[in-house]
Protein backbone atom coordinates (compact mmCIF):
# COMPACT_ATOMS: atom_id res chain seq x y z
CA UNK A 1 0.00 0.00 0.00
CA UNK A 2 1.27 3.45 -0.94
CA UNK A 3 1.74 5.77 2.05
CA UNK A 4 -0.66 8.72 2.25
CA UNK A 5 2.03 11.40 1.85
CA UNK A 6 3.36 9.70 -1.29
CA UNK A 7 -0.16 9.37 -2.72
CA UNK A 8 -0.84 13.06 -2.03
CA UNK A 9 2.42 14.05 -3.75
CA UNK A 10 1.62 11.89 -6.77
CA UNK A 11 -1.84 13.44 -7.02
CA UNK A 12 -0.35 16.94 -6.98
CA UNK A 13 1.83 16.05 -9.95
CA UNK A 14 -1.01 14.20 -11.70
CA UNK A 15 -3.38 17.17 -11.50
CA UNK A 16 -0.83 19.40 -13.23
CA UNK A 17 0.11 16.91 -15.94
CA UNK A 18 -3.19 15.17 -16.77
CA UNK A 19 -4.21 15.64 -20.41
CA UNK A 20 -6.82 13.90 -22.56
CA UNK A 21 -5.70 12.15 -25.72
CA UNK A 22 -5.35 14.63 -28.59
CA UNK A 23 -8.09 14.41 -31.21
CA UNK A 24 -5.66 15.31 -33.99
CA UNK A 25 -2.00 16.18 -34.47
CA UNK A 26 -2.62 19.94 -34.17
CA UNK A 27 -4.40 19.58 -30.82
CA UNK A 28 -1.29 19.69 -28.62
CA UNK A 29 -2.60 22.01 -25.87
CA UNK A 30 -5.62 19.83 -25.17
CA UNK A 31 -6.72 20.31 -21.53
CA UNK A 32 -9.39 18.72 -19.40
CA UNK A 33 -12.46 20.80 -18.59
CA UNK A 34 -12.70 22.01 -15.02
CA UNK A 35 -15.56 19.66 -14.20
CA UNK A 36 -13.62 16.74 -15.68
CA UNK A 37 -10.71 17.30 -13.30
CA UNK A 38 -13.07 17.51 -10.34
CA UNK A 39 -14.81 14.33 -11.51
CA UNK A 40 -11.48 12.54 -11.81
CA UNK A 41 -10.63 13.52 -8.22
CA UNK A 42 -14.04 12.29 -7.02
CA UNK A 43 -13.62 9.01 -8.91
CA UNK A 44 -10.18 8.39 -7.37
CA UNK A 45 -11.59 9.18 -3.93
CA UNK A 46 -14.49 6.78 -4.52
CA UNK A 47 -12.07 4.07 -5.67
CA UNK A 48 -9.99 4.50 -2.51
CA UNK A 49 -13.10 4.04 -0.40
CA UNK A 50 -14.15 1.00 -2.46
CA UNK A 51 -10.86 -0.72 -1.66
CA UNK A 52 -11.43 0.04 2.04
CA UNK A 53 -8.80 2.69 2.29
CA UNK A 54 -9.83 5.28 4.87
CA UNK A 55 -8.11 8.24 3.24
CA UNK A 56 -10.53 11.04 2.32
CA UNK A 57 -8.99 13.04 -0.53
CA UNK A 58 -11.63 15.74 -0.41
CA UNK A 59 -11.47 16.63 3.29
CA UNK A 60 -8.34 14.96 4.67
CA UNK A 61 -5.50 17.09 6.04
CA UNK A 62 -2.94 14.90 4.24
CA UNK A 63 -4.39 15.98 0.88
CA UNK A 64 -4.66 19.70 1.66
CA UNK A 65 -1.63 20.58 -0.48
CA UNK A 66 -2.76 18.52 -3.48
CA UNK A 67 -6.27 20.00 -3.24
CA UNK A 68 -4.81 23.52 -3.07
CA UNK A 69 -2.73 22.75 -6.17
CA UNK A 70 -5.85 21.56 -8.00
CA UNK A 71 -7.80 24.64 -6.91
CA UNK A 72 -4.97 26.92 -8.05
CA UNK A 73 -4.74 25.11 -11.37
CA UNK A 74 -8.47 25.51 -11.94
CA UNK A 75 -8.27 29.23 -11.12
CA UNK A 76 -5.24 29.67 -13.37
CA UNK A 77 -7.06 28.08 -16.30
CA UNK A 78 -10.19 30.18 -15.90
CA UNK A 79 -8.37 33.54 -15.82
CA UNK A 80 -6.84 33.55 -19.31
CA UNK A 81 -9.70 31.54 -20.81
CA UNK A 82 -7.71 28.32 -21.26
CA UNK A 83 -10.61 26.23 -20.06
CA UNK A 84 -13.01 25.02 -22.71
CA UNK A 85 -16.43 26.59 -22.42
CA UNK A 86 -19.45 24.42 -21.77
CA UNK A 87 -21.12 23.43 -25.02
CA UNK A 88 -24.85 22.91 -24.76
CA UNK A 89 -26.91 20.83 -27.16
CA UNK A 90 -29.65 22.46 -29.19
CA UNK A 91 -33.10 22.52 -27.64
CA UNK A 92 -35.36 19.79 -28.98
CA UNK A 93 -38.36 21.34 -30.68
CA UNK A 94 -41.92 20.41 -29.70
CA UNK A 95 -42.60 18.88 -33.13
CA UNK A 96 -39.48 16.71 -32.87
CA UNK A 97 -40.49 15.55 -29.41
CA UNK A 98 -43.98 14.58 -30.62
CA UNK A 99 -42.45 12.67 -33.56
CA UNK A 100 -40.02 10.89 -31.22
CA UNK A 101 -42.85 9.82 -28.88
CA UNK A 102 -44.86 8.47 -31.81
CA UNK A 103 -41.91 6.33 -32.91
CA UNK A 104 -41.84 4.48 -29.58
Rosetta blueprint (number, residue, H / E / L):
1 X L
2 X L
3 X L
4 X H
5 X H
6 X H
7 X H
8 X H
9 X H
10 X H
11 X H
12 X H
13 X H
14 X H
15 X H
16 X H
17 X H
18 X L
19 X L
20 X L
21 X L
22 X L
23 X L
24 X L
25 X L
26 X L
27 X L
28 X L
29 X L
30 X L
31 X L
32 X L
33 X L
34 X H
35 X H
36 X H
37 X H
38 X H
39 X H
40 X H
41 X H
42 X H
43 X H
44 X H
45 X H
46 X H
47 X H
48 X H
49 X H
50 X H
51 X L
52 X L
53 X L
54 X L
55 X L
56 X L
57 X L
58 X L
59 X L
60 X L
61 X H
62 X H
63 X H
64 X H
65 X H
66 X H
67 X H
68 X H
69 X H
70 X H
71 X H
72 X H
73 X H
74 X H
75 X H
76 X H
77 X H
78 X H
79 X H
80 X L
81 X L
82 X L
83 X L
84 X L
85 X L
86 X L
87 X L
88 X L
89 X L
90 X L
91 X L
92 X L
93 X L
94 X H
95 X H
96 X H
97 X H
98 X H
99 X H
100 X H
101 X H
102 X H
103 X H
104 X L
